[in-house]
Amino acid sequence: MPYIKDEGGYLNNFAREPKMYTAEPMDSSQKRNRYILFGGATVLVLGLIAVAASIS
């Protein structure tokens, strides 16, 4: 574990940094799943707004 000791004798501990990686482009099935999830969320929010409007 990396640490540095300063002039006062205090230790400064540093967290381990995660490995960096580059994002890969989405394939067609991941894009399709994202669109389905977005569509479902939109329908859910619009439905909740409609229920709230009908109750009030």
PyMOL commands that set and color helices and strands:
alter all, ss='L'
color gray80, all
select helices_A, chain A and resi 28-55
alter helices_A, ss='H'
color red, helices_A
select strands_A, chain A and resi 3-5+11-13
alter strands_A, ss='S'
color yellow, strands_A
deselect
rebuild
show_as cartoon
